[in-house]
């Protein structure tokens, strides 16, 4: 398994739709913690997820969110 950062950006008027898209979408990310800048006006959400490949990581998101998401393969390192 690889680790991915899923980055979703949306316009302020799409905020409620982005969160509502999770209703009925079965995903291990459902109910997990995510970093989010919406309350501060940034309207970006970041999730860390484990998956076999980038396409599998993207499939963890609801289709509405995934359409405008970026997937970046990452690994954790210790800051020197």
N, C-alpha and C positions, 0 to 999 in steps of 0.2 A: 504494500500500500504506500502511496505517496501522499504528501500533505499539500493542500492547495489553499490559496487565498481567493475567495470569491468576492468580487467587488461589484456592487450594484449602485448605479447613480440614477437619480430620477429628478424630475422637476417638482417644485413645491406642490403643485396641484395634483401630482400623481402619488403623493405620499400615502394617502388612505388606500388607494388601489394596490400599491405595493404590499402593504401589510395585510389587506384583505385577501390577497392572492394565496396566502398560507392556509386559509380555511379550506379543509378538505384535501390538502396536499400532504400525503404521507411521506415523511422525510425524517431521518435521524436529526436533522437540524431543527425541526419543529420543537419549540420550547427551549432551545439552547441560547446561550448568551451570544450576542453579536455587538460589535462596535458600530455606533451609529452617530451621524452628525446632524440628523434632521432637526432636532430641537435647537440647534445652533445655526441653522440655515444652510448647512452644507449639503444635505440630502444625498448622502452616501452611506451605504451599509457595507460592512466587511464581516465575512464569516470565515473561519478556518475549518477545513474539512479534510477527512481522509478518504481517498478513493483510489481505484486502480489506474484511472487515467483522467485527463481533463474533461472528457465528455461525461464520464460517470459523476464527476464532481459537479458539473453544471446541472445534471439531472436531479441533484438534491434540491435544487431551487424550483419553485413553481414556474411554469412556462412564462407567465407575465414578467416575472423578475429575471428569469434566465435570458430572455431576449435582449436585455440591455446590460448584462453582466459580463465582466471580464474574469478570466480564470488564469491565475498565476501559480505555477508550481513553486513551493517554498520549502525551506527546512529551517528548523530552529537552531540558532547558534548562541553561544555565550558572548556577550559584549565584553571586549577586553578592558 
